[in-house]
Amino acid sequence: MRIDRISKQEDVQVRELIWKTFLRFDAVDYSEEGVKDFYAYLMRDDLFERLIFLGAYEEDILIGVMAMCEGHISLFFVDEHYHRKGVGKALFQSMLRSQKQMIITVNSSLYAKEVYEHLGFRAINHEIEAGGIRYIPMLYTKNGYLL
């Protein structure tokens, strides 16, 4: 497996992997409005300009994606056939090495909460619902940084 920066030219592959994985694991916890809002966000024209994308590849096949901006993880999806095989951890560790921020935040889906906890995140609030999207705000402190 290799981890590389994703270019705009891979946008179709990236969006397909994210959408397929979202529908399988996350959409069940969203209202119809939330699913539509997530899709609209995923299809934004400026998505690849706003976020830094990393991809996990098995040979030349994209198997995982993480996107981040200013210390906040916006998108983090791994193909279901590669769950629990270290792909997400490798993506996260690679992204961490590239970030200067001491605090990393994420609005975790209900499904991914346990994954983030395994990576060292902790919930900083209870579940929130906004616009049909349910999430748990979480925080990771880098290198033992104390709040």
Secondary structure, 3 states (H helix, E strand, C coil): CEEEECCHHHHHHHHHHHHHHHHHHCHHHCCHHHHHHHHHHHCCCCHHHHCEEEEEEECCEEEEEEEEECCEEEEEEECHHHCCCCHHHHHHHHHHHHCCCCEEEEEECCCCHHHHHHHCCEECCCCEEECCEEEEEEEEEHHHCCC
